[in-house]
Amino acid sequence: MAPSITEVALNPSPIENGEHKPSTIALEGSTLLADSHPFLTEVPTNVVATPASTILSSPDDHKLGNAITTGSFVGFESDEASSRHVVSIGKLDGIRFMSIFRFKVWWTTHWTGITGSDLEHETQLVVLEKDPVIGRPYVLILPIVEGPFRASLQPGPDHQVDVCVESGSTRVVGSSFRAVLYVDSGGDPFDLVRDAMKVVRAHLGTFRLLDEKDPPRLVDKFGWCTWDAFYLNVHPQGVWQGVEGLVSGGCPPGFVLIDDGWQSICHDDDPITDQEGMNRTAAGEQMPCRLIKFEENYKFRDYKSPKGERSKGMGAFIRDLKNEFKSVEYVYVWHALLGYWGGIRPNVPGLPESKVIEPKLSKGLQMTMEDLAVDKIVNNGVGLVTPELAGEMYEGLHARLESVGIDGVKVDVIHLLEMLCEEYGGRVDLAKQYYKALTESVRKHFKGNGVIASMEHCNDFMLLGTEAISLGRVGDDFWCTDPNGDPNGTFWLQGCHMVHCAYNSLWMGNFIHPDWDMFQSTHPCAEFHAASRAISGGPIYVSDCVGRHNFPLLKKIVLPDGTLLRCQYYALPTRDRLFDDPLHDGKTMLKIWNLNKYTGVIGVFNCQGGGWDRQARANRSASEYSHPVSCLTNPKDVEWSKGKTPISIKGVDIFAVYLLKAKQLKLLKLTEDIEQTLNSFDYELLIISPVKVLPEKLIQFAPIGLVNMLNSGGAVESLALEDEKDSVKVGIRGTGELKAFASEEPKSCKIDGEEVAFDYKDCLITTDVPWNGSNSGMSEIEYLF
């Protein structure tokens, strides 16, 4: 039966900075317009467009910040109540779009097209490209939640864009929706997405934006994860040896992540003994297992400290580890959202009541890539603790961990609740209860933010689970090799990983600080990964096997005290790459940008060679595209005005651009291009420094940074031009080869007041900076002209 039509009139009252402006999105007849420009046609008569200013009649200024509510919420009416609706919102034809969709149950990635039929199922965000010729702005279409329903986008027939709205439970039905999408437009794609999230935050009140939170301090420390080193065979002696090897090699870790393998687990048909899960170490064998106690398993429980006979167990091990290796400030451990992959085993004394439930994949999830974890979980069911007792589960788990000195947790296998929600009020209500319990426990035991979220790529989590969580994975796992056996996967999967992280951050970075995952420093593409991590702005950690490290590479990332030169923001694709395909069009280079305190940085990566295959419904090699690729880059590729600490380039005429691998300096105007050509899975990093002038002598100067470090510009902590002294003072954190551009050779150079030798060639001053361990690695370099 055809649904009926409802259309809400626009609210004309403008308010800015806490007050609303008229909506730029309008539904006129059967056309959705952005600033009077059509972007969706043949809009069905059941579609509803409601200006945000109507719904947010009393905006909370704290929640909205500087966002302007120029968008509209979109919904629809149906004559029939159902737990799942698929409704067209109009025809998209001939406008390039970028989108983020779930290619696996747990993970999302970038996808592009020009029609509604090009969309993928489980799409979480769509941005339409602007047309400067006719004046059409960028348009954002963002699926959100409404009541107990959650929305996503998917392809419809004849280029239609369909919205899928589902509760996840046949017991939860609805027929009238006003705000399952938020649609807005603007002239800047980054501001458009950011401001839209502020409006949605004010509307829902179920999450906090990253700007309102602080990520855990481990983001500033080099880390080591046990996963690829041991997989499920992790044990205390191995962890000790792993940390010891990194310390002795001059790359002391500041945090250690003990991944899966430390918990007490077993299969349902296993007897509960003191040797929990000892035979479940093959890949995938652990996934049907369930948690049988909150305490650590026998491997860690039986640890005996050399410090005393009565000192044993996980607590003794963590204490000894931190006491012996002073760089280690944080130790995190892994656990699944529901306790373990298979949940909690029922009828186990000391554990909250649970029930084994058979997961049900929605039609959208059935379109995702086949996944070993999903298959194992679906086949064996999940021991779900009733939502009323979720707090008891987290209290038991986290209280134990806190008592033995654990500082935080990596919470994995997050997006499982939507498959288990039939009896629990649907996906939204079940998620709310679990995320509330997790948030309360993290605030109680791990300082409110001691979490790394993982396998969480879905709008349910972003919109409902990020009240406190502020750090999360933004890409699929780092795969050393292709799990499906493609020998080329050692290479093309690395490009996929990089693209996942870069483009997902445009969406997820509004909720959580992006974590680009671990990598191995001995991998064939290790330097490719290291370069991206160095400018990602997120934590950097490796999963090297014990005794197998590429220390020359690691020392391009890690300072002698185990800290990092971390960017001030999180890396994002450059504006000119948002609507292109850097994986399998054979011509597009991935370009990402970020900001340091005084410099910008552009990373250029040739990722071509494989990615999502619509027909196979899987990631596949596309070796025909794996060849040298060229691109143009200029200083304007850096979004200088973004982030918490934007860099003013007002009045800047020239930028000093240093190509790190090529070891070349270029002087460029803001829009002046240089061309880069890279082989497959190669990279270049461009440090871009605005040139300043000493007015008296008209000497041009720009710091480059420590060029022995991948994020060279991150070493520059302060910059002061003192015209009356004809000097420039630069605060540097780190050690190594410091370079700076100067139009004239300085008369002298001093480090912490002591005159030192320097080299001046081709307008570059080069100085060796020693490690100043007495001042947290900080040194003051003064150039006298």
Salt bridges, closest charged atoms under 4 A:
GLU42 OE2 - LYS91 NZ 3.79
GLU77 OE2 - ARG178 NH1 2.55
GLU120 OE2 - ARG614 NE 2.86
GLU120 OE1 - ARG617 NH2 2.80
GLU122 OE1 - ARG102 NH1 2.91
GLU122 OE1 - ARG150 NH2 2.51
GLU129 OE1 - ARG96 NE 2.87
ASP158 OD2 - LYS91 NZ 3.92
GLU166 OE1 - ARG84 NE 3.54
GLU166 OE2 - ARG150 NH1 3.42
GLU166 OE2 - ARG427 NH1 3.55
ASP188 OD2 - ARG575 NH2 2.88
ASP188 OD2 - LYS642 NZ 2.88
ASP191 OD1 - ARG194 NH1 3.32
ASP191 OD1 - LYS642 NZ 3.78
ASP195 OD1 - ARG194 NE 3.08
GLU212 OE1 - HIS62 NE2 3.73
GLU212 OE1 - ARG201 NH2 2.84
ASP220 OD2 - ARG217 NH2 1.97
ASP220 OD1 - ARG566 NE 2.77
ASP259 OD2 - LYS410 NZ 3.52
ASP268 OD1 - ARG290 NE 2.93
ASP269 OD1 - ARG280 NH2 4.00
ASP270 OD1 - ARG280 NH2 2.82
GLU276 OE2 - LYS293 NZ 3.14
GLU276 OE2 - ARG301 NH1 2.94
GLU296 OE2 - ARG400 NH2 2.86
ASP320 OD1 - ARG319 NH2 3.93
GLU329 OE2 - LYS221 NZ 2.77
GLU358 OE2 - LYS360 NZ 3.66
ASP371 OD1 - LYS104 NZ 3.82
GLU395 OE1 - LYS444 NZ 3.29
GLU395 OE1 - HIS445 NE2 2.83
GLU402 OE1 - HIS445 ND1 2.71
ASP407 OD2 - LYS322 NZ 2.69
GLU418 OE2 - ARG102 NH2 2.73
GLU418 OE2 - HIS415 ND1 2.67
GLU418 OE1 - ARG427 NH2 3.08
GLU422 OE2 - ARG171 NE 3.70
GLU423 OE1 - LYS355 NZ 2.98
GLU440 OE2 - LYS436 NZ 2.68
GLU456 OE1 - HIS457 NE2 3.72
ASP460 OD1 - ARG150 NE 3.23
ASP460 OD2 - ARG427 NE 2.77
GLU467 OE2 - ARG208 NE 3.79
GLU467 OE2 - ARG443 NH2 3.48
ASP476 OD2 - LYS104 NZ 3.21
ASP477 OD1 - ARG473 NH2 2.80
ASP517 OD2 - ARG473 NH2 3.46
GLU527 OE2 - LYS556 NZ 3.89
ASP544 OD2 - HIS549 ND1 2.94
ASP576 OD2 - ARG577 NH1 3.34
ASP576 OD2 - LYS591 NZ 2.88
ASP580 OD1 - ARG96 NH1 2.87
ASP580 OD2 - ARG577 NH1 3.93
ASP581 OD2 - HIS584 ND1 2.58
ASP637 OD2 - LYS591 NZ 2.90
GLU639 OE1 - ARG575 NH2 2.76
GLU639 OE1 - LYS642 NZ 3.50
ASP682 OD1 - LYS661 NZ 2.66
GLU717 OE1 - LYS597 NZ 2.63
GLU717 OE2 - ARG733 NE 3.59
GLU722 OE1 - LYS725 NZ 3.69
GLU722 OE2 - LYS729 NZ 3.75
ASP726 OD2 - LYS697 NZ 3.46
GLU737 OE2 - LYS739 NZ 3.19
